[in-house]
Amino acid sequence: MNLKNKIIVLILIALNVNIYSQNEKWNIKLSGGPVTDGRELLQMNTDHTALEPVFIFKESVPNLGFAASYKIFENFQGGIYGSYSTLSGAKEIVETGVINSWTEADAVYYGLQANYQILPLIIKKPLRFDLYATGRFGGIHKWWDGYNNIQLTENFLEVGIGLGAAINFSRKFGIFGEALGGRFYYSKFNWRTGLSFNF
């Protein structure tokens, strides 16, 4: 095969848009990315009449998760997500509410998600590249041991919308990334990336 024919074959392969994942119903994502953890120290004010935050510290910590979606309508997927992180838990003195130290806390993220594919509105044939609008509505449940081994919990509502992109290497497998803005734990921005499986 001469150079010209090789170039033609490579172009045909690159333009092949008929073997990717748009006909699959289920999508499973395994993801990783940072989430924001926050620590607020609470102390009595000088009048000893109310608690006041005297220090707020934020840091990024790893988050590992999964998402499962089903194609409900053309170009629209709905499903659930879940993930886990180790966050900070306040060593609160229950009687006074004073917080002056911290420990590790387990945190589970959970909720509903929806994706809407944008490219099929412009390009009718399926592509190996996918661009979609995404949204999440859910929460965090966090638990840890406080003073005197009293188990404490915290719940927080999260909601966000954004964009996602995926590259499908075959009908069954690809990679993806998502970025969302909204109301998140100590943050207004959230992103993740990982592996995508279609079946």
trRosetta pair geometry for C-beta under 8 A, 3 or more apart (Angstrom, degrees):
i j d omega theta_ij theta_ji phi_ij phi_ji
1 5 4.6 -118 -168 89 92 128
1 6 5.5 114 131 -59 115 84
1 9 7.6 -1 -177 -12 148 140
2 5 5.3 94 56 13 69 101
2 6 7.1 -129 104 -6 36 92
3 6 5.6 -56 -149 36 33 114
3 7 6.4 35 155 -21 67 104
4 7 5.8 -56 -154 33 31 111
4 8 6.5 30 151 -18 65 105
5 8 5.5 -52 -149 35 35 113
5 9 6.4 37 153 -20 67 103
6 9 5.7 -53 -149 35 32 111
6 10 6.4 31 154 -18 65 106
7 10 5.7 -55 -149 37 32 111
7 11 6.4 33 153 -20 65 105
8 11 5.7 -55 -150 35 31 112
8 12 6.4 31 153 -18 65 106
9 12 5.7 -56 -150 36 31 111
9 13 6.4 32 153 -19 65 105
10 13 5.7 -53 -148 35 32 112
10 14 6.3 31 154 -19 65 108
11 14 5.7 -57 -147 38 31 111
11 15 6.2 15 159 -7 66 113
12 15 6.0 -65 -142 46 28 101
12 16 6.5 51 153 -52 62 93
13 16 5.7 -34 -155 -5 32 119
16 19 6.3 4 147 11 113 108
17 20 7.1 -47 -165 6 52 116
17 125 4.7 78 112 134 134 116
17 126 5.6 166 162 84 86 58
17 127 5.2 -33 -139 -97 110 52
17 128 7.0 -118 -118 -19 65 75
18 125 7.2 -52 -77 -172 70 109
18 126 6.8 105 -113 58 31 103
19 170 7.4 -51 133 -152 105 58
19 171 6.2 -91 160 -55 71 96
20 126 5.2 -162 59 143 101 117
20 127 6.6 -22 38 109 155 22
20 128 5.0 -170 -83 -95 144 55
20 168 4.5 106 -155 93 111 141
20 170 7.5 -178 -119 167 61 20
20 171 6.1 176 -155 -93 25 56
21 24 4.9 -42 -169 18 79 122
21 27 7.7 84 158 -96 135 103
21 126 7.7 -175 51 -174 41 132
21 130 7.8 -53 60 -45 111 139
21 168 4.8 -149 -5 -126 113 151
21 170 8.0 80 -60 110 94 44
21 171 5.4 138 -86 -157 64 48
21 172 7.3 156 -99 -61 105 18
21 174 6.9 -95 -17 -15 144 130
21 198 4.0 119 -148 22 124 175
22 117 7.9 67 -121 -120 100 174
22 120 7.5 123 -134 -76 138 127
22 126 4.0 -138 8 -114 136 125
23 126 7.6 -64 -25 -68 82 159
23 171 7.7 -29 54 -146 96 112
24 27 7.1 107 111 -68 115 77
24 71 7.6 137 105 -14 51 132
24 171 6.5 139 -46 174 121 88
24 172 7.6 135 -86 -97 153 51
24 198 3.8 103 88 167 163 107
24 199 5.8 12 -157 -29 120 3
25 70 6.1 5 158 -154 87 76
25 71 4.9 -116 -144 32 55 105
25 199 7.6 -38 52 106 74 46
26 68 7.2 -20 -165 -166 98 86
26 69 7.3 150 -157 83 50 51
26 70 5.8 -22 -101 -102 67 71
26 71 7.8 -107 -57 0 29 83
26 198 6.9 151 86 -155 59 49
26 199 5.2 -20 65 69 108 72
27 67 7.9 -4 113 108 91 93
27 68 7.4 159 86 -154 55 42
27 69 4.6 -10 60 60 101 98
27 70 7.8 -169 22 -75 75 28
27 71 7.8 86 -12 -44 102 84
27 77 6.3 -12 27 -146 127 157
27 79 7.7 -133 65 -20 87 157
27 196 6.4 -16 -167 -168 101 97
27 197 7.1 150 -157 79 50 49
27 198 5.4 -15 -101 -100 74 73
28 66 6.9 -17 -171 -170 87 103
28 67 7.3 163 -155 83 43 54
28 68 5.5 -6 -106 -104 74 75
28 196 7.4 152 81 -158 49 48
28 197 4.5 -15 61 61 98 103
28 198 7.9 -166 23 -71 70 30
28 199 7.8 2 2 18 106 101
29 66 6.5 156 85 -159 59 52
29 67 4.4 3 51 51 108 97
29 68 7.9 -155 24 -67 71 36
29 69 7.8 29 -5 1 104 104
29 176 6.3 -57 -125 49 122 138
29 194 5.8 104 177 85 88 121
29 195 7.0 164 -152 85 56 49
29 196 5.2 -16 -101 -103 82 72
29 197 7.6 -173 -76 21 35 71
30 65 7.7 174 -154 95 45 44
30 66 5.6 -18 -102 -103 60 81
30 194 5.0 -144 97 167 55 132
30 195 4.9 3 54 55 98 97
30 197 7.9 40 -5 -6 96 107
31 64 7.4 165 89 -154 55 43
31 65 5.1 -16 63 67 97 86
31 66 7.1 166 17 -89 82 29
31 67 6.9 26 -5 -3 124 102
31 83 7.4 -54 74 -96 102 125
31 176 7.9 -58 -94 78 104 102
31 178 7.9 -31 -127 27 147 112
31 192 4.2 41 171 161 131 126
31 193 6.5 151 -146 80 88 18
31 194 3.5 -132 -103 -8 51 144
31 195 7.9 -152 -72 31 49 56
32 62 6.7 -20 -165 -164 99 97
32 63 6.9 156 -153 82 51 56
32 64 5.4 -12 -102 -104 84 68
32 65 7.6 160 -82 23 40 69
32 192 6.6 159 79 -155 21 88
32 193 6.9 -32 63 67 68 66
32 194 5.7 123 11 -81 68 105
33 62 7.9 145 87 -150 20 57
33 63 5.8 -25 72 60 65 101
33 190 7.6 97 118 178 136 72
33 191 5.5 -145 -163 103 144 61
33 192 3.5 -126 -4 -107 141 61
33 193 6.2 114 -72 14 106 65
33 194 7.9 -94 -31 -38 94 99
34 60 4.0 -2 -170 -172 133 115
34 61 6.7 127 -151 60 77 27
34 62 6.6 -59 -101 -98 58 37
34 63 6.6 107 -154 9 13 98
34 191 7.6 25 48 61 79 81
35 60 7.1 144 70 -150 26 67
35 61 6.1 -33 65 64 77 79
35 62 8.0 28 20 137 81 12
35 63 4.4 68 -12 -42 111 137
35 85 5.5 -87 47 -71 131 162
35 109 7.7 -169 -88 -53 161 146
35 184 7.3 -134 -150 168 92 126
35 185 6.7 37 169 60 113 113
35 187 7.3 -152 -169 18 62 147
35 190 6.9 9 -112 -128 77 99
36 58 5.7 -9 -170 -167 108 108
36 59 7.4 150 -151 79 62 28
36 60 6.1 -45 -96 -96 57 60
36 61 7.8 114 -133 18 13 80
36 184 6.9 103 35 118 109 113
36 185 6.2 -173 75 97 84 77
36 186 4.4 -133 120 92 115 100
36 187 3.8 135 17 -44 142 122
37 58 7.0 155 80 -153 48 56
37 59 5.5 -20 60 65 96 79
37 60 7.5 141 14 -121 83 11
37 61 4.9 39 -19 -4 124 124
37 85 7.5 -158 -69 143 108 132
37 87 4.7 179 -121 -139 113 83
37 88 5.5 111 170 2 121 96
37 185 7.6 3 -102 125 39 118
37 186 6.7 43 163 46 9 148
38 56 6.4 -12 -169 -169 105 92
38 57 7.0 155 -155 81 55 47
38 58 5.0 -19 -100 -98 80 77
38 88 7.5 -127 81 47 29 120
38 185 7.1 -154 8 155 107 83
38 186 3.4 170 -32 -96 126 149
39 55 7.7 -9 111 113 91 92
39 56 7.0 161 83 -152 53 45
39 57 4.6 -7 55 55 103 96
39 58 7.9 -166 21 -71 68 37
39 88 5.0 -35 -79 101 100 158
39 90 7.6 144 -145 -83 78 84
39 102 5.6 -50 -129 -75 128 152
40 53 4.8 -52 -168 -129 110 116
40 55 7.2 162 -150 85 44 54
40 56 5.1 -7 -99 -101 77 80
40 90 7.7 -34 64 -84 72 129
40 99 6.9 65 101 80 69 149
41 53 6.8 110 69 -155 51 64
41 54 5.2 -54 93 59 103 90
41 55 4.3 23 31 49 116 99
41 56 7.9 -140 18 -66 71 41
41 99 5.5 -152 -142 100 46 96
41 100 6.4 58 -150 -109 104 43
42 51 4.6 20 178 178 114 118
42 52 6.9 155 -149 72 69 26
42 53 5.9 -44 -92 -91 70 55
42 54 7.3 141 -118 6 21 85
42 90 7.9 25 15 -153 106 147
42 92 7.9 18 48 -117 121 98
42 97 6.5 -60 114 141 139 86
42 98 6.2 -152 99 -140 86 39
42 99 4.3 69 34 27 88 101
43 51 7.0 151 77 -148 17 73
43 52 6.5 -34 67 61 67 77
43 54 5.1 3 22 -14 113 134
43 98 6.1 42 -115 -140 49 96
43 99 7.8 -100 -54 54 57 62
43 100 7.2 68 -82 -80 93 94
44 48 5.0 19 167 -118 133 59
44 49 7.9 117 -165 27 93 32
44 50 7.4 136 -146 78 62 28
44 51 6.3 -54 -90 -97 47 57
44 52 7.6 60 -177 17 14 85
44 96 7.6 -60 -54 175 111 117
44 98 6.6 -43 -28 -90 85 109
45 48 6.9 -138 71 -49 64 22
45 49 6.3 -36 58 46 114 75
45 50 5.5 20 4 63 121 76
45 51 7.6 -174 -22 -118 80 10
45 52 5.0 75 -70 -9 92 126
47 50 7.8 26 71 18 102 78
51 97 5.4 -90 -60 114 149 122
51 98 7.1 -160 -115 -89 113 55
53 56 6.0 25 167 -54 130 97
58 186 5.5 178 -118 162 110 129
58 187 7.8 130 -158 -68 134 86
61 85 5.6 106 107 -171 115 117
61 86 6.4 -123 172 71 140 70
61 87 6.6 179 49 -95 158 59
62 85 6.7 178 93 -124 51 88
63 83 5.2 42 172 155 99 134
63 84 7.2 168 -153 79 64 35
63 85 4.5 -37 -100 -72 80 112
63 109 7.1 21 -159 5 125 141
63 192 7.3 -80 88 -99 112 111
64 83 6.1 172 90 -156 36 89
64 84 5.8 -18 63 56 85 85
64 85 7.7 150 19 -75 64 62
65 81 6.3 35 164 177 128 97
65 82 6.1 -173 -151 101 94 42
65 83 2.6 -45 -84 -91 115 102
65 84 7.0 160 -81 10 72 57
65 109 6.6 -45 -97 68 135 116
65 192 7.1 -46 48 -139 117 154
66 81 6.9 -175 95 -149 48 64
66 82 6.0 -1 56 60 83 81
66 83 7.2 165 16 -79 50 69
67 79 6.3 104 171 103 83 126
67 80 7.1 -170 -149 98 62 43
67 81 4.1 -19 -103 -102 89 93
67 82 7.9 164 -83 20 51 53
67 113 6.0 -19 -150 36 125 154
68 79 4.9 -148 101 -175 56 133
68 80 5.8 4 55 55 91 81
68 81 7.7 175 20 -83 59 49
69 77 4.0 51 161 161 125 121
69 78 6.4 158 -149 81 85 15
69 79 3.4 -125 -98 -7 52 138
69 113 6.8 -76 -84 89 108 106
69 115 6.2 6 -147 17 164 118
70 77 6.4 160 75 -151 26 81
70 78 6.5 -29 58 64 77 66
70 79 5.8 130 5 -77 69 99
71 74 7.9 32 177 -102 109 25
71 76 7.1 113 -155 79 62 49
71 77 5.3 -46 -91 -92 52 82
72 76 5.5 -53 60 105 92 99
72 77 6.7 138 5 -126 82 28
72 78 5.1 15 -20 15 133 107
73 76 4.2 22 59 46 93 119
74 120 7.8 -130 160 121 95 155
75 116 6.0 43 140 -163 94 67
75 117 4.2 -118 -152 49 84 99
75 120 5.2 -139 -93 56 119 137
75 121 7.5 70 -131 -47 163 83
76 114 7.1 -13 -168 -171 89 99
76 115 7.3 161 -154 86 44 55
76 116 5.3 -9 -103 -105 74 78
76 117 7.7 -121 -60 12 36 80
77 114 6.8 163 88 -156 57 51
77 115 4.4 2 56 54 105 99
77 116 7.8 -162 26 -72 68 38
78 112 7.3 -7 -172 -175 91 100
78 113 7.3 167 -154 90 49 52
78 114 5.0 -12 -104 -105 75 83
78 115 7.9 -163 -71 24 36 66
79 112 7.4 165 96 -154 30 62
79 113 5.7 -18 70 62 75 91
79 114 7.8 150 23 -85 60 44
80 110 7.5 -8 -177 -168 100 79
80 111 7.1 177 -151 98 68 31
80 112 6.1 -47 -102 -105 60 51
80 113 6.9 134 -126 17 10 88
81 109 7.4 -26 119 120 99 97
81 110 7.0 176 91 -144 61 39
81 111 6.0 -9 55 62 91 72
81 112 7.7 131 15 -134 84 6
81 113 5.1 57 -21 -21 116 128
81 136 6.6 -39 30 -128 142 119
81 138 6.9 -106 64 -37 98 159
82 108 6.9 -17 -163 -175 95 94
82 109 6.6 153 -157 86 42 65
82 110 4.9 6 -106 -103 82 78
83 108 7.5 156 80 -158 43 51
83 109 4.3 -5 56 55 91 113
83 110 8.0 -167 24 -65 59 49
84 106 7.5 -29 -158 -167 100 85
84 107 6.9 142 -157 83 53 60
84 108 5.9 -21 -100 -104 74 62
84 109 7.3 -148 -66 17 27 82
85 107 4.9 -20 67 68 84 112
85 109 7.2 44 2 -20 102 110
86 104 5.6 -18 -175 -163 109 108
86 105 7.1 144 -165 71 58 46
86 106 6.7 -36 -110 -102 64 47
86 107 7.1 159 -108 19 15 92
87 104 7.7 129 77 -161 33 58
87 105 4.9 -35 77 70 81 102
87 106 7.9 56 30 164 81 3
87 107 4.5 45 1 -23 118 137
87 142 5.8 -50 57 -129 134 131
87 185 7.9 -56 -114 144 149 151
88 102 4.7 -9 -171 -176 111 132
88 103 7.4 133 -159 70 64 29
88 104 7.1 -65 -111 -112 44 36
88 105 6.1 36 127 13 11 107
89 102 6.6 142 72 -162 41 75
89 103 5.2 -32 67 70 96 80
89 104 6.7 21 15 113 100 18
89 105 3.3 120 -45 -61 106 116
89 142 6.8 -178 -89 153 96 112
89 143 7.7 3 -100 145 141 22
89 144 2.9 -98 -57 46 175 161
89 145 7.5 97 105 42 150 38
89 146 7.2 -118 145 -75 112 73
89 152 6.4 146 -172 73 117 115
89 154 7.9 -175 -122 1 83 120
90 99 4.4 -42 -166 -133 124 125
90 101 8.0 122 -163 83 55 43
90 102 6.0 -47 -106 -106 41 75
90 146 7.2 6 99 -110 64 105
90 152 7.3 -71 64 103 79 160
91 99 6.9 125 66 -148 54 70
91 100 7.1 -61 80 64 101 58
91 101 4.2 -12 44 80 134 88
91 102 6.1 -142 -5 -84 91 19
91 103 5.8 89 -60 -14 98 100
91 146 5.7 144 -138 -149 47 69
91 147 5.8 90 -176 -50 84 82
92 97 6.4 -21 -170 -149 113 37
92 98 7.1 152 -153 77 65 38
92 99 5.0 -35 -96 -88 77 85
92 146 5.5 -43 45 -141 73 136
92 147 7.1 -118 79 3 39 103
92 152 6.6 102 35 -94 115 161
93 96 4.8 11 101 43 115 98
93 97 7.0 -41 75 21 74 14
93 98 4.8 6 38 55 115 89
93 99 7.8 -156 12 -74 73 38
93 100 7.9 16 -15 13 107 99
93 147 6.0 20 -99 11 56 154
94 97 7.6 25 -159 -68 23 47
94 146 7.0 108 -51 115 96 148
94 147 7.1 -139 -12 57 87 109
94 150 6.3 -24 -43 81 138 164
99 102 8.0 41 178 -72 104 76
103 144 5.8 160 88 175 104 130
103 145 6.8 -50 95 68 154 75
103 146 7.9 -175 27 -102 128 39
104 144 6.7 -176 103 -123 42 122
105 142 5.0 42 146 180 130 103
105 143 6.4 170 -163 81 94 26
105 144 3.5 -74 -103 -52 87 125
105 154 7.9 15 176 27 157 113
106 142 6.9 169 87 -149 46 58
106 143 5.8 -14 60 60 93 79
106 144 7.0 160 16 -73 65 73
107 140 5.6 -7 -171 -170 107 109
107 141 7.1 163 -151 82 57 43
107 142 4.3 -13 -101 -99 89 89
108 140 7.1 153 79 -154 44 57
108 141 5.1 -9 58 58 96 93
108 142 7.9 -175 23 -76 60 46
109 138 6.6 82 175 116 75 132
109 139 7.6 -166 -145 101 56 34
109 140 5.4 -26 -97 -98 69 78
109 158 7.3 -12 -146 27 103 150
110 138 5.3 -157 102 -170 43 126
110 139 6.5 -14 62 60 78 70
110 141 7.4 0 16 4 114 103
111 136 5.8 89 97 179 132 90
111 137 5.5 -160 178 96 126 43
111 138 1.5 -103 -52 -79 138 116
111 139 6.2 130 -69 8 109 55
111 158 7.0 -120 -33 70 156 98
112 136 7.2 163 87 -152 48 55
112 137 5.3 -8 60 61 94 90
112 138 6.3 166 19 -67 52 91
113 134 6.8 -5 -174 -171 105 95
113 135 6.7 166 -153 88 61 50
113 136 4.8 -19 -101 -100 87 77
113 137 7.8 174 -81 22 43 62
113 138 7.9 -26 -54 -31 78 120
114 134 7.1 168 88 -150 50 51
114 135 5.2 -4 55 56 91 96
115 132 4.8 29 -177 150 100 140
115 133 7.1 157 -156 82 51 50
115 134 4.9 -11 -103 -101 78 82
115 164 6.7 -47 -128 40 115 137
116 132 5.9 163 77 -163 37 89
116 133 4.7 -7 56 56 96 99
116 134 7.8 -168 22 -72 64 42
117 120 5.2 50 116 9 118 109
117 121 7.9 168 113 -16 73 85
117 130 6.2 -65 -129 -161 105 101
117 131 7.4 100 -157 76 64 49
117 132 4.8 -47 -98 -98 47 101
118 121 6.0 -56 -174 21 48 115
118 122 7.5 18 145 -1 74 106
118 131 4.9 -54 54 104 113 94
118 132 5.9 -179 -4 -104 85 36
118 133 6.2 96 -55 -20 107 85
119 122 5.9 -71 -158 45 47 100
119 123 5.4 -24 169 40 89 104
119 127 6.2 -72 140 30 151 131
119 129 7.3 133 -70 103 165 82
119 130 6.4 -131 18 -138 132 47
119 131 5.1 107 -40 39 101 93
120 123 6.7 -74 -110 72 30 62
120 124 6.7 59 -158 -121 70 35
120 126 7.9 -8 -92 -95 100 58
123 127 6.3 41 105 -36 142 123
127 130 7.0 166 80 -68 95 57
128 167 6.3 25 143 -162 91 67
128 168 4.9 -137 -157 62 64 84
128 169 7.5 62 -162 -85 116 22
128 174 8.0 172 -176 -109 77 126
129 165 7.3 -14 -173 -170 89 95
129 166 7.4 159 -158 85 45 53
129 167 5.8 -17 -104 -105 69 69
129 168 7.6 -148 -68 17 23 80
130 164 8.0 -4 113 112 96 90
130 165 6.7 159 87 -157 60 48
130 166 4.3 -3 55 56 109 97
130 167 7.7 -161 21 -72 77 26
130 168 6.7 61 -14 -23 111 106
130 174 8.0 73 16 135 117 166
130 176 8.0 -31 69 -108 111 102
131 163 7.1 -13 -171 -171 85 107
131 164 7.6 162 -156 88 42 52
131 165 5.4 -9 -104 -106 67 82
132 163 7.2 151 84 -158 42 61
132 164 5.0 -18 66 64 91 96
132 165 7.6 169 22 -82 70 36
132 166 7.6 9 8 3 112 104
133 161 7.2 -1 -179 -174 96 97
133 162 7.6 172 -155 97 60 29
133 163 6.2 -45 -106 -102 50 62
133 164 7.7 125 -140 20 5 82
134 161 7.1 167 91 -155 49 54
134 162 5.7 -20 65 69 91 73
134 163 6.7 124 18 -132 91 12
134 164 4.6 54 -21 -15 134 116
134 178 5.6 -39 53 -143 158 124
134 180 6.7 -89 93 -80 102 109
135 159 8.0 3 -176 -172 92 77
135 160 7.0 -173 -147 97 58 48
135 161 4.5 -14 -102 -105 91 80
135 162 7.6 147 -84 20 50 58
135 180 7.7 126 -117 -128 39 126
136 158 7.0 -9 115 119 109 102
136 159 6.8 -170 95 -141 64 41
136 160 5.4 8 51 54 95 84
136 161 7.9 -173 21 -77 61 42
136 180 6.5 -20 19 -125 110 172
136 182 7.9 -167 61 44 87 159
137 158 7.7 174 -149 95 32 62
137 159 5.0 13 -112 -113 71 91
138 157 7.9 177 107 -153 29 56
138 158 5.6 -11 73 64 70 97
138 159 7.7 150 24 -80 48 57
139 155 6.0 8 171 -173 130 90
139 156 6.1 160 -160 82 81 46
139 157 5.2 -42 -100 -105 95 46
139 158 6.0 160 -102 15 32 83
140 154 7.6 0 108 108 102 87
140 155 6.7 166 83 -151 61 45
140 156 4.5 1 48 53 106 97
140 158 6.5 72 -23 -22 92 119
140 185 5.7 15 -7 -60 157 134
141 153 6.9 -19 -170 -166 81 108
141 154 7.8 158 -156 82 39 49
141 155 5.6 -8 -103 -103 65 82
142 153 6.6 147 83 -159 55 56
142 154 4.5 -12 61 59 108 93
142 155 7.5 -172 22 -74 75 36
142 156 7.6 23 -2 2 113 105
143 151 6.2 8 -174 -178 105 103
143 152 7.0 168 -149 87 58 46
143 153 4.7 -18 -97 -101 83 80
143 154 7.8 -175 -73 21 43 65
144 151 7.3 168 90 -149 25 64
144 152 5.9 -19 66 60 74 91
145 149 5.3 -26 -163 -138 119 52
145 150 7.1 129 -159 64 63 34
145 151 5.8 -43 -98 -95 61 61
145 152 7.4 128 -130 15 12 82
146 149 7.8 130 66 -143 51 3
146 150 4.9 -32 61 71 101 88
146 151 7.3 152 10 -116 83 10
146 152 4.6 64 -31 -20 118 122
147 150 6.5 4 73 25 56 105
156 185 5.3 88 107 -93 156 95
157 183 7.1 15 107 113 82 128
158 182 7.2 92 -180 110 72 119
158 183 6.1 -165 -140 101 48 77
158 184 5.2 39 -135 -113 110 57
158 185 6.6 -49 -80 -30 116 77
159 182 5.2 -124 104 173 58 136
159 183 5.3 28 47 46 77 102
160 180 3.7 87 139 151 125 124
160 181 6.0 175 -153 86 100 23
160 182 2.8 -152 -101 23 70 137
160 183 6.9 -154 -64 37 79 50
160 184 6.3 7 -53 -54 131 100
160 190 5.9 174 19 34 178 123
161 180 6.1 163 86 -147 12 95
161 181 6.9 -27 65 60 62 71
161 182 6.2 110 11 -62 59 120
162 178 6.4 111 94 176 123 83
162 179 5.0 -140 175 100 142 54
162 180 3.4 -133 -7 -99 131 53
162 181 5.9 125 -80 7 101 66
162 182 7.8 -106 -38 -18 97 104
162 190 7.9 -146 -17 67 151 82
163 178 7.3 -169 101 -145 39 63
163 179 6.2 0 59 57 76 86
164 176 6.1 13 179 -179 108 112
164 177 6.7 179 -150 92 68 43
164 178 3.9 -20 -100 -99 98 88
164 179 7.7 165 -84 19 54 56
165 176 6.7 172 90 -150 44 68
165 177 5.8 -4 56 56 86 86
165 178 7.9 174 19 -79 55 51
166 174 5.2 71 172 125 102 136
166 175 6.8 175 -150 90 68 39
166 176 3.9 -23 -98 -97 89 94
166 177 7.9 174 -79 19 52 55
166 196 5.5 -6 -141 8 128 165
167 174 5.4 -174 92 -163 47 106
167 175 5.6 1 53 54 93 84
167 176 7.7 -174 20 -78 58 51
168 171 7.4 38 171 -100 125 18
168 173 7.3 129 -156 87 67 38
168 174 3.8 -64 -103 -73 48 135
168 196 7.5 -77 -95 89 75 124
168 198 7.4 -4 -127 -1 121 139
169 173 5.5 -31 57 96 103 90
169 174 5.5 167 5 -98 72 62
169 175 7.7 52 -23 -5 106 83
170 173 5.2 32 47 41 98 86
170 174 7.6 -158 39 -57 53 76
171 198 6.4 -113 156 85 58 121
172 197 6.3 -4 170 -155 74 71
172 198 5.5 -144 -132 61 34 77
172 199 6.4 34 -128 -72 90 80
173 195 7.4 -29 -157 -170 86 98
173 196 7.1 135 -161 83 40 64
173 197 6.1 -9 -99 -107 64 65
173 198 7.5 -132 -46 22 27 83
174 195 7.7 147 86 -162 40 56
174 196 4.5 -22 71 66 86 111
174 198 7.5 31 8 -12 105 110
175 193 7.3 20 175 180 96 94
175 194 7.2 -161 -150 109 71 26
175 195 6.1 -46 -105 -107 65 48
175 196 6.4 168 -106 11 10 96
176 193 6.7 -171 96 -147 52 60
176 194 6.5 -14 58 62 84 63
176 195 7.7 83 19 -174 85 5
176 196 4.7 75 -17 -43 117 127
177 191 7.1 8 -178 -176 91 102
177 192 7.2 -176 -148 95 55 46
177 193 4.2 -13 -103 -102 83 95
178 191 6.5 179 93 -148 55 61
178 192 5.5 1 54 55 96 83
178 193 7.5 177 19 -79 62 51
179 189 7.4 -11 -171 -169 89 93
179 190 7.4 161 -155 88 47 49
179 191 4.3 -10 -104 -102 74 103
180 189 7.3 159 87 -155 51 48
180 190 4.9 -14 63 64 96 96
180 191 7.2 172 19 -80 65 52
181 188 6.1 15 -159 153 80 82
181 189 5.6 -22 -105 -101 70 69
181 190 7.8 173 -85 23 25 74
182 188 6.8 -179 69 -162 22 62
182 190 7.4 -38 44 13 93 113
183 188 7.2 -18 -94 -116 34 67
184 187 4.4 -29 85 75 112 90
184 188 6.6 173 30 -97 93 17
184 189 7.2 -92 26 48 137 20
184 190 5.0 145 -79 -51 159 119
187 190 6.6 115 109 -64 129 79
